[in-house]
Amino acid sequence: MTVLVDAGPIVAQLDRRQADHEQCVEVLGNLREPLLTCEAVIAEACHLLRRQPGARKDLLKDVAMQRFMVAYELEQRAVHISRLMDKYADIPMDLADACLVDMAAVFNTGRIVTLDADFRVYRWGRNRPFDLLIDF
């Protein structure tokens, strides 16, 4: 089974100053399943890590080594993403979150490593809750 990964834990594991650093290092380090994400999450994480020397390079190395597998094509799923963003407009849902929710349906998994409480509200598939793998 695969696990989805959001930007928050990626940033926290690479930035020791983050409050959730230790927990994210532990959780991501202990998972043996493939860790799936999308380019929107990687872009968000790179933006958040822009002031952390070497962190973006380390993240892109993790992507190149397929520690974080980018297994999603927005072009193929843009209509679904638009619908999700409309559905959750009151939150509001950003592109990275919409991609992750859609990926849950595409890859048939609600297991996610995130620090984003919105994933307690989001549903995938036919109203299925996410299984949050980090306690926050």
C-alpha positions in Angstrom: 0.0 0.0 0.0 1.2 3.5 -0.7 1.3 6.6 1.5 0.7 10.2 0.4 3.0 12.9 1.6 2.1 16.6 2.1 4.5 19.6 2.1 4.4 20.2 5.9 6.2 17.0 6.9 8.7 17.3 4.1 9.6 20.8 5.3 9.7 19.8 9.0 12.0 16.8 8.4 14.5 19.1 6.5 14.3 22.1 8.9 15.4 21.3 12.4 13.8 24.5 13.7 10.3 23.2 12.9 8.3 22.1 16.0 7.4 18.8 14.4 10.9 18.0 13.1 11.6 15.0 15.2 8.2 13.4 14.7 8.3 13.9 10.9 11.8 12.4 10.7 10.6 9.4 12.7 7.4 8.8 10.8 8.9 9.3 7.4 11.9 7.3 8.3 9.9 4.3 9.6 7.5 4.0 6.6 8.5 1.2 4.2 5.6 1.8 1.7 6.2 4.0 -1.4 5.8 7.7 -0.5 3.8 9.4 -3.2 3.4 13.1 -3.7 2.9 15.6 -6.5 4.7 18.5 -8.1 2.5 21.0 -6.4 3.6 19.7 -3.0 7.3 19.7 -4.0 6.9 23.3 -5.3 5.2 24.4 -2.0 7.9 22.7 0.1 10.7 24.3 -2.0 9.1 27.7 -1.5 8.8 27.1 2.3 12.5 25.9 2.4 13.9 28.9 0.4 15.7 30.4 3.4 17.0 27.1 4.7 20.5 26.6 3.2 20.8 23.3 1.2 17.3 22.1 2.1 15.8 22.5 -1.4 18.8 20.7 -2.9 18.3 17.9 -0.4 14.6 17.7 -1.2 15.2 17.5 -4.9 17.8 14.8 -4.3 15.1 12.8 -2.4 12.8 13.2 -5.4 15.6 12.1 -7.8 16.3 9.1 -5.7 12.5 8.4 -5.6 12.3 8.6 -1.8 9.3 10.9 -2.6 7.8 9.6 -5.8 6.1 12.2 -8.0 3.4 10.0 -9.5 0.7 12.4 -10.7 0.0 14.3 -13.8 -2.1 17.4 -13.2 -2.9 17.8 -16.9 -4.8 14.5 -16.8 -6.7 15.4 -13.6 -7.3 19.1 -13.9 -11.1 18.8 -14.2 -11.2 16.7 -11.0 -8.9 19.2 -9.3 -11.2 22.1 -10.2 -14.2 20.3 -8.8 -12.5 19.6 -5.6 -11.4 23.2 -5.2 -15.0 24.3 -5.8 -16.3 21.7 -3.3 -14.0 22.9 -0.6 -13.9 26.6 -1.5 -15.0 27.5 2.0 -11.8 26.2 3.5 -10.3 27.2 0.9 -8.4 24.2 -0.7 -5.1 25.0 -2.4 -3.7 23.2 -5.4 -1.4 20.9 -3.5 -4.2 19.7 -1.2 -6.6 19.2 -4.1 -3.9 17.1 -5.8 -3.4 15.0 -2.7 -7.2 14.4 -2.3 -7.5 13.4 -5.9 -4.4 11.2 -5.6 -6.1 9.3 -2.8 -8.8 8.3 -5.2 -6.5 7.6 -8.0 -4.1 5.4 -5.9 -6.9 4.1 -3.6 -5.3 5.1 -0.4 -6.3 7.6 2.3 -3.0 7.1 4.3 -1.3 10.4 4.4 1.6 12.1 6.2 0.4 15.7 6.8 0.4 18.4 9.4 -2.6 20.1 7.8 -5.8 19.8 9.9 -7.9 20.4 6.7 -7.3 16.7 5.9 -9.6 16.0 8.9 -12.3 17.7 6.8 -11.4 16.5 3.3 -12.9 13.3 2.0 -11.7 11.0 -0.8 -13.4 8.5 -2.9 -17.0 8.2 -1.8 -16.8 10.3 1.4 -13.9 8.3 3.0 -11.9 10.1 5.7 -8.1 10.2 5.6 -5.9 8.1 7.8 -3.5 10.7 9.3 -0.2 9.1 10.1 1.1 12.0 12.2 -0.5 12.8 15.5 -1.0 16.6 15.7 
